[in-house]
């Protein structure tokens, strides 16, 4: 009984507690066909994507303070695209005549995924499951090819019911975004 009450209190902390998430190291495995492994991929992460911010949430969940977000994105793109390019280089402006992936928007937010009730001897305790959504916009510019763009929202594959799993959920949704970018743009 004590264990179930503790789990319910931790679940409740998602709703009422302060959530703080710092640097994560996403490791998305992507598949790209037909690319020259001897070339460089230049990645431009738009200045509008902040490094530290308060992520607005929905469904009655408290907002999440996210820090080192740009570093998490850099780590994600480096891991995902390094097998396909000689170098993954981060730039602050477009590099004409080269392959440039421009991440224009990346905005994660928590949302209430589902509520189920854990039955105890004395009461039904609500267990709140949350996920991350990532709204993103990206474009790919390549020499001698038409520019491709994507503006989409993806959900984390996993869900959680404690504040201790929020870093894993952020890592998960960044990995989902990387796989989707590879699928949509490459």
N, C-alpha and C positions, 0 to 999 in steps of 0.2 A: 504494500500500500504506500509506504514512504517513497519507494522508488518511483511509482507512478505519479505521485504528487510532485516529486522533484522534476520529472520529465515534463509534466504539465506546466510547472512554473517556468522552466526553460523555454518551452514552446510559447508561453505567454510573453516572455521577454522580447520575442520578435515583434510583438504588437506594441509593447509599451517601453521597451528599453532602447538605449542608444546603440546603434550598430556602427562600428568603425571597421573599415576594411583597408588594408594596406597592400603593398606590392605582391602580386602573384606571378607565377611563372607558368603560363599556359604552354602546352605541348601538343598542338594540333597537328595531326598527320593529314596532309592534303595530297591530292593526285592531280598533276598537271601533265598533259601530253604535248609533245611537239615543241618544247622550248630548248634553246641552246644553253646547255649547262656552263658554257664558257662566258656567258654575258653577265652583266650586273643588273640587279633589280634595284631601282631607286624608289624608296618609300618616303612619301611626304605625308606627315601627320599634321593636319591643319592646325593652325594656332588657336582656332576656336575650341579645340578639344583640350580641356583643362587638365592639369596634372592632379589637382586637389579640388574637390567640389562636393556639394551635398546632392546626392541622387534622390530626386523626388520619387516617391513610391505611391502605390495605389492599393486599394482594398483594405484600408485601415492599418497598414503597416507603417511603422515609423520610417523616416527617411534614413538613408545610409550615408555616412561620411566616407568617401573613397579618396585615398591618397596614393601617390606614385602610379597613377593610372597610365600616363604616357610611357613610363618604363615597362609596365606590364604589356602594353600594346607592342612596344619595340621587341620585347622578348618573344612575344607570340609570333610576330611576322618573321623574325630571324629564324626561329625554330621551324616554322611552317614552310618557308620558301627557300631556305639554305640548300636543301637537297636538289633543287632545280636550277639554281643560279650560282655562279662562281662567287659572287658577293651580294649581300643584301646591305645596302647603304642607305642611311637616313639623311635626308636633305631638308632644307628649309624653303627651297624654291624649285620649280620644275626644271628638269634637265632636258633641253631640246635634243631630239635625235636619239633618245634612249628610252627603255621601258621604265615607265614611272607609274607606280601605284599610289594614288592620292586618296587617303582616308579623310573625307571631309567632315563627317559627323560620326561620333560614337558615344552614345548616351545609354548607360545601363541603369535599370531601375528594378527594384523588387516589386513583386505583386503577389497577392494571395492566390495560391494555386488551388487549394482545397482545404476544407475543414472536415475532419472526421472525429468521432467521439470514442475515447478510450473508456471502456466500461470498468468501473471499480465496484467494490462491494457497497459503497455508500453513495456514489454519484457517477454521472457521465462527465468525463473531463474532455473539453475540446482540444484537439491537436491541430495546430495550424501548419499547413505545408506551404512554403513559399518557393518561388522560382525567380530568376532574373530574366528580364527582357532586355534586348540590346537593339536600339534603333541605330542604324548606321547608313551612311551614304559613302560610296567610293567610286572612283573612276580609274580606268587603266588606259594609259596612253602608250602606244607602241609605234615605232617607225614603220611607215608604209602599211599601216592597218587602221581601220576605223576605230575611233575612241569608243570604249564601252563604259556604261555607267550602271550602277545599281543603287537603289534606295529601298531599304527593307528593314523589317523587324524580325528578329529571331528570339527564340526562348532557350533557356538552358535545358539541357537534357535531364539533368537531375533536379531534385527538389530537396528541401531541408525543413526541419522543424525546430532547430536550435540556432542560436546566434553563433555557435562554434563552427558551423558549416558554411558560413557566408563567404569566406575566402574561396572555398572549393566551388561554390556556385558562381562566383565572379570568374574564376579561372575557366569553368565549364562554358559559360556563355561567350567568353572571348574565343575559346576554341571553336565553338559552333560558328561564330562569325567568320573566323579565318577559313574554315572549310567551305562556308557559303560563298565567301569572296572568291576563293579558288574555283569553285564550281560555276559561279555566275560570270566571272570576268576572264578567266584564263582558258 
